[in-house]
Amino acid sequence: ELYWNYKMRGIERLDSVRRSTPAMAKALPDLPMAETVMVRLIRISVVGLGQFFEPVFREIGLSENSFHVLCLLMASDRNRASPSTLSEMVGTSRANMTRILDELESDGLVSRASEARDGRRYVIEITAAGRRAAQGAVPKLSQPLRTAFSGLSPEEFVQLDGLLRKAVKSFEQSAAPLRASA
């Protein structure tokens, strides 16, 4: 299938990390190398996920973020949410969310409505076409999602889930003192 034929470069990137780490450690002896390598590995993983799923989403006709927005709207109270809430939940800038929402709206997958309490603000609502697009994408995403993590045992998958959640919390908790001192 399409996603299996896509050229991945993750193994090459891992090899680059392996080769460059000793020289980096020597050049920057005060840099915490284990943590630096971990950051590099996480970034390589994110790039790899993007490369893995990009052809799948291209075939579906949505970007990953657009699909995520549609899913969040389907799961939200009354199938609607504010642009800022969507931006926060998807993990993208408000400017990028505006672009995503403009595209979804022009495709008829979402609509904008004035907020009842404050007419200057608006909420995003999923349309019937948006629901059909999200539901239609699920069968095309199911196998690639399973395949993406097929190199992990069920136990490793659960462990990775827990470690990633713990890392996210660590980033959040560690950033608070840094922000306070800035």
Residue frames relative to the residue before (quaternion, step in Angstrom):
aa qw qx qy qz dx dy dz
E 1.0000 0.0000 0.0000 0.0000 0.00 0.00 0.00
L 0.7665 -0.4247 0.2504 0.4117 3.52 -1.34 0.34
Y 0.7220 0.4604 -0.2765 0.4362 3.62 0.72 -0.99
W 0.6354 0.5263 -0.3443 0.4480 3.61 1.13 -0.46
N 0.6765 0.4949 -0.2874 0.4636 3.57 1.14 -0.54
Y 0.5212 0.6612 -0.4042 0.3575 3.58 1.24 -0.21
K 0.4514 -0.7001 0.4890 0.2588 3.61 -0.91 0.95
M 0.1208 -0.7867 0.6046 0.0309 3.54 -0.61 1.18
R 0.1860 -0.7999 0.5611 0.1040 3.58 -1.08 0.63
G 0.2985 0.8013 -0.4781 0.2006 3.59 1.24 0.30
I 0.6600 0.5006 -0.3198 0.4599 3.60 0.90 -0.86
E 0.6247 0.5205 -0.3326 0.4777 3.59 1.05 -0.75
R 0.6573 0.5066 -0.3097 0.4641 3.60 0.97 -0.83
L 0.6298 0.5214 -0.3339 0.4689 3.59 1.02 -0.78
D 0.6456 0.5136 -0.3159 0.4687 3.56 1.00 -0.83
S 0.6225 0.5385 -0.3300 0.4622 3.58 1.06 -0.74
V 0.6312 0.5116 -0.3296 0.4808 3.59 1.01 -0.79
R 0.6553 0.5212 -0.3119 0.4490 3.57 0.90 -0.93
R 0.7004 0.4735 -0.2705 0.4605 3.57 0.91 -0.95
S 0.7512 0.4361 -0.2322 0.4377 3.60 0.86 -0.90
T 0.5404 0.6661 -0.4013 0.3213 3.60 1.11 -0.50
P 0.6713 0.4844 -0.3447 0.4426 3.68 0.74 -0.80
A 0.6633 0.4923 -0.3109 0.4700 3.60 0.95 -0.82
M 0.6345 0.5216 -0.3287 0.4662 3.56 1.02 -0.76
A 0.6487 0.5200 -0.3128 0.4593 3.58 0.97 -0.87
K 0.6597 0.4979 -0.3038 0.4739 3.55 1.04 -0.77
A 0.6912 0.4836 -0.2736 0.4621 3.59 0.92 -0.91
L 0.7905 0.1748 -0.0670 0.5831 3.59 1.09 -0.76
P 0.0868 -0.8694 0.4836 0.0520 3.60 0.57 1.14
D 0.6868 0.4765 -0.2984 0.4607 3.62 1.11 -0.47
L 0.5290 0.6180 -0.4134 0.4090 3.58 1.28 -0.10
P 0.4220 -0.6990 0.5064 0.2771 3.63 -0.74 0.98
M 0.2855 -0.8348 0.4480 0.1444 3.55 -0.04 1.33
A 0.6370 0.5236 -0.3561 0.4396 3.64 0.87 -0.79
E 0.6760 0.4819 -0.2880 0.4774 3.58 0.96 -0.87
T 0.6254 0.5332 -0.3307 0.4639 3.58 1.06 -0.76
V 0.6503 0.4977 -0.3092 0.4835 3.58 0.95 -0.85
M 0.6291 0.5337 -0.3429 0.4492 3.60 0.98 -0.80
V 0.6365 0.5115 -0.3287 0.4746 3.60 0.95 -0.83
R 0.6527 0.5102 -0.3149 0.4631 3.58 0.92 -0.86
L 0.6581 0.5098 -0.3117 0.4580 3.61 0.96 -0.84
I 0.6422 0.5068 -0.3276 0.4727 3.59 0.98 -0.79
R 0.6551 0.5042 -0.3154 0.4660 3.59 0.94 -0.84
I 0.6327 0.5153 -0.3268 0.4768 3.60 0.99 -0.80
S 0.6366 0.5310 -0.3222 0.4571 3.59 1.01 -0.79
V 0.6548 0.5065 -0.3100 0.4675 3.57 0.94 -0.88
V 0.6465 0.5005 -0.3157 0.4815 3.59 0.95 -0.87
G 0.6552 0.5246 -0.3070 0.4486 3.58 0.94 -0.88
L 0.6323 0.5153 -0.3315 0.4741 3.58 0.99 -0.79
G 0.6511 0.5206 -0.3109 0.4565 3.55 0.94 -0.89
Q 0.6812 0.4812 -0.2857 0.4721 3.56 0.91 -0.90
F 0.6368 0.5374 -0.3255 0.4469 3.56 1.03 -0.77
F 0.7874 0.3674 -0.1753 0.4629 3.57 0.81 -1.03
E 0.4845 0.6943 -0.4342 0.3075 3.62 1.15 -0.41
P 0.6958 0.4486 -0.3129 0.4655 3.68 0.75 -0.82
V 0.6065 0.5515 -0.3551 0.4494 3.58 1.10 -0.65
F 0.6957 0.4565 -0.2755 0.4812 3.58 0.86 -0.96
R 0.5912 0.5540 -0.3675 0.4566 3.59 1.09 -0.64
E 0.6562 0.5069 -0.3024 0.4701 3.58 0.97 -0.87
I 0.6573 0.5016 -0.2975 0.4774 3.59 1.06 -0.77
G 0.4193 -0.7164 0.4601 0.3149 3.58 1.11 -0.67
L 0.6539 0.4248 -0.3163 0.5403 3.57 1.25 0.45
S 0.4285 -0.6191 0.5621 0.3422 3.54 -1.25 0.31
E 0.6553 -0.4948 0.3752 0.4301 3.57 -1.22 0.31
N 0.6666 0.4975 -0.3060 0.4631 3.60 0.93 -0.87
S 0.6327 0.5249 -0.3374 0.4586 3.61 0.99 -0.76
F 0.6406 0.5078 -0.3177 0.4805 3.57 0.97 -0.85
H 0.6410 0.5274 -0.3225 0.4550 3.58 0.94 -0.89
V 0.6293 0.5270 -0.3318 0.4650 3.61 0.96 -0.84
L 0.6681 0.4984 -0.3092 0.4578 3.60 0.84 -0.93
C 0.6456 0.5162 -0.3156 0.4660 3.60 0.98 -0.82
L 0.6623 0.5027 -0.3059 0.4638 3.58 0.93 -0.91
L 0.6503 0.5048 -0.3231 0.4668 3.58 0.97 -0.79
M 0.6449 0.5133 -0.3286 0.4611 3.61 0.97 -0.76
A 0.7194 0.4413 -0.2429 0.4782 3.57 1.07 -0.74
S 0.6050 0.6003 -0.3526 0.3863 3.59 1.21 -0.35
D 0.6551 -0.4937 0.4057 0.4031 3.49 -1.34 0.35
R 0.8527 0.0117 -0.0683 0.5179 3.59 -0.75 1.11
N 0.5214 -0.6808 0.3963 0.3281 3.63 1.20 0.53
R 0.6512 0.4702 -0.3218 0.5013 3.57 1.05 0.75
A 0.0425 0.7729 -0.6321 0.0345 3.53 -1.28 0.51
S 0.5383 -0.6010 0.4737 0.3529 3.55 -1.25 0.36
P 0.6217 -0.5411 0.4012 0.3997 3.59 -1.16 0.45
S 0.6564 0.5088 -0.3294 0.4492 3.62 0.95 -0.78
T 0.6264 0.5178 -0.3380 0.4747 3.60 1.02 -0.72
L 0.6562 0.5035 -0.3109 0.4683 3.58 0.92 -0.87
S 0.6265 0.5431 -0.3286 0.4522 3.57 0.98 -0.87
E 0.6757 0.4943 -0.2838 0.4676 3.56 0.91 -0.94
M 0.7083 0.4739 -0.2716 0.4471 3.57 0.86 -0.94
V 0.6729 0.4636 -0.2948 0.4954 3.60 1.07 -0.67
G 0.3804 -0.7380 0.4769 0.2884 3.56 1.15 -0.61
T 0.5646 0.5560 -0.4069 0.4544 3.55 0.97 0.88
S 0.6362 -0.5377 0.3842 0.3981 3.56 -1.23 0.36
R 0.6106 -0.5473 0.4167 0.3924 3.55 -1.23 0.42
A 0.6170 0.5411 -0.3500 0.4516 3.59 1.04 -0.70
N 0.6690 0.4765 -0.3015 0.4842 3.59 0.93 -0.85
M 0.6259 0.5305 -0.3454 0.4555 3.59 1.02 -0.74
T 0.6083 0.5447 -0.3532 0.4566 3.60 1.02 -0.74
R 0.6529 0.5052 -0.3066 0.4739 3.59 0.96 -0.86
I 0.6495 0.5142 -0.3128 0.4647 3.60 0.94 -0.89
L 0.6889 0.4818 -0.2830 0.4617 3.58 0.88 -0.96
D 0.6066 0.5439 -0.3525 0.4604 3.59 1.05 -0.72
E 0.6680 0.5002 -0.2911 0.4677 3.56 0.95 -0.91
L 0.6638 0.4959 -0.3034 0.4705 3.59 0.92 -0.90
E 0.6498 0.5106 -0.3141 0.4673 3.57 1.03 -0.79
S 0.6671 0.4940 -0.3129 0.4615 3.61 0.91 -0.84
D 0.6701 0.4642 -0.2896 0.5015 3.59 1.21 -0.51
G 0.4992 -0.6888 0.4019 0.3388 3.59 1.29 0.00
L 0.4854 0.6926 -0.4141 0.3364 3.58 1.25 0.34
V 0.7605 0.1175 -0.1004 0.6307 3.57 1.28 -0.37
S 0.1683 -0.7463 0.6261 0.1508 3.53 -1.33 0.24
R 0.3633 -0.7002 0.5686 0.2331 3.53 -1.27 0.43
A 0.0268 -0.7780 0.6277 0.0024 3.54 -1.06 0.80
S 0.5221 -0.6169 0.4797 0.3417 3.56 -1.08 0.69
E 0.4808 -0.6536 0.5067 0.2914 3.51 -1.09 0.81
A 0.5425 -0.6637 0.4091 0.3128 3.58 -0.85 0.99
R 0.7267 0.4498 -0.2505 0.4548 3.61 0.90 -0.88
D 0.7948 0.0938 -0.0236 0.5991 3.59 1.13 -0.60
G 0.3139 -0.8119 0.4696 0.1472 3.55 -0.15 1.33
R 0.5840 0.5749 -0.3750 0.4334 3.60 1.24 -0.29
R 0.6997 0.4116 -0.2488 0.5283 3.57 1.19 -0.51
Y 0.1592 -0.7929 0.5786 0.1059 3.53 -1.17 0.41
V 0.2978 -0.7172 0.6015 0.1872 3.51 -1.33 0.37
I 0.3839 -0.6943 0.5663 0.2233 3.50 -1.27 0.52
E 0.0893 -0.7875 0.6093 0.0234 3.56 -0.91 0.98
I 0.4183 -0.6797 0.5374 0.2724 3.55 -1.04 0.76
T 0.3351 -0.7290 0.5636 0.1965 3.56 -1.05 0.79
A 0.6829 -0.4422 0.3641 0.4533 3.56 -1.30 0.11
A 0.6418 0.5136 -0.3229 0.4691 3.60 1.01 -0.78
G 0.6285 0.5337 -0.3265 0.4622 3.58 1.07 -0.71
R 0.6315 0.5190 -0.3218 0.4778 3.57 1.03 -0.80
R 0.6605 0.5022 -0.3064 0.4664 3.58 0.93 -0.92
A 0.6445 0.5248 -0.3283 0.4488 3.62 0.97 -0.82
A 0.6691 0.4867 -0.3020 0.4734 3.60 0.91 -0.89
Q 0.6791 0.4829 -0.2935 0.4685 3.58 0.88 -0.92
G 0.6591 0.5129 -0.3039 0.4584 3.58 1.05 -0.73
A 0.6335 0.5405 -0.3254 0.4480 3.58 1.18 -0.54
V 0.5535 0.6624 -0.3857 0.3258 3.57 1.09 -0.69
P 0.6896 0.4608 -0.3218 0.4567 3.66 0.71 -0.85
K 0.6667 0.5000 -0.3046 0.4612 3.59 1.08 -0.67
L 0.6980 0.4613 -0.2637 0.4801 3.61 1.19 -0.48
S 0.5427 0.6743 -0.3963 0.3062 3.58 1.08 -0.64
Q 0.7162 0.4381 -0.2694 0.4718 3.60 0.74 -1.00
P 0.6558 0.4910 -0.3457 0.4576 3.66 0.83 -0.76
L 0.6194 0.5345 -0.3512 0.4552 3.62 1.02 -0.70
R 0.6651 0.4828 -0.3029 0.4825 3.57 0.94 -0.85
T 0.6634 0.5230 -0.3010 0.4424 3.57 0.95 -0.91
A 0.6125 0.5885 -0.3504 0.3946 3.59 0.97 -0.86
F 0.7896 0.2878 -0.1385 0.5239 3.58 1.00 -0.78
S 0.3516 0.7829 -0.4599 0.2280 3.59 1.26 0.25
G 0.6110 0.5587 -0.3557 0.4336 3.60 1.20 -0.32
L 0.6494 0.4778 -0.3108 0.5033 3.58 1.30 -0.09
S 0.4385 -0.6425 0.5504 0.3032 3.55 -1.09 0.70
P 0.6627 -0.4861 0.3579 0.4433 3.63 -1.17 0.28
E 0.6466 0.5165 -0.3187 0.4621 3.58 1.02 -0.77
E 0.6553 0.5016 -0.3069 0.4743 3.60 0.98 -0.84
F 0.6133 0.5489 -0.3421 0.4534 3.57 1.06 -0.77
V 0.6634 0.4846 -0.2954 0.4876 3.60 0.92 -0.93
Q 0.6486 0.5162 -0.3171 0.4607 3.59 0.96 -0.82
L 0.6469 0.5072 -0.3173 0.4728 3.60 0.95 -0.86
D 0.6147 0.5454 -0.3382 0.4586 3.57 0.98 -0.83
G 0.6905 0.4830 -0.2760 0.4624 3.57 0.83 -0.98
L 0.6760 0.4934 -0.2954 0.4608 3.57 0.93 -0.87
L 0.6440 0.5075 -0.3287 0.4686 3.60 0.99 -0.76
R 0.6398 0.5114 -0.3228 0.4743 3.60 0.98 -0.80
K 0.6521 0.5061 -0.3052 0.4748 3.56 1.00 -0.83
A 0.6406 0.5185 -0.3214 0.4665 3.60 1.01 -0.78
V 0.6308 0.5262 -0.3367 0.4603 3.60 0.95 -0.84
K 0.6598 0.4940 -0.3038 0.4779 3.59 0.94 -0.87
S 0.6345 0.5314 -0.3255 0.4572 3.58 1.01 -0.79
F 0.6293 0.5241 -0.3351 0.4658 3.59 0.96 -0.84
E 0.6726 0.5111 -0.2894 0.4502 3.56 0.90 -0.99
Q 0.7072 0.4616 -0.2650 0.4653 3.57 0.82 -1.01
S 0.6734 0.4976 -0.2966 0.4594 3.59 1.01 -0.77
A 0.6409 0.5467 -0.3282 0.4273 3.60 1.10 -0.62
A 0.5738 0.6260 -0.3832 0.3634 3.61 1.06 -0.68
P 0.6982 0.4368 -0.3083 0.4762 3.68 0.75 -0.82
L 0.6212 0.5388 -0.3456 0.4522 3.61 1.08 -0.67
R 0.6532 0.5009 -0.3131 0.4737 3.59 1.00 -0.80
A 0.6520 0.5346 -0.3129 0.4373 3.58 0.98 -0.85
S 0.7130 0.4463 -0.2599 0.4743 3.59 1.05 -0.72
A 0.5732 0.6193 -0.3722 0.3865 3.60 1.25 -0.29
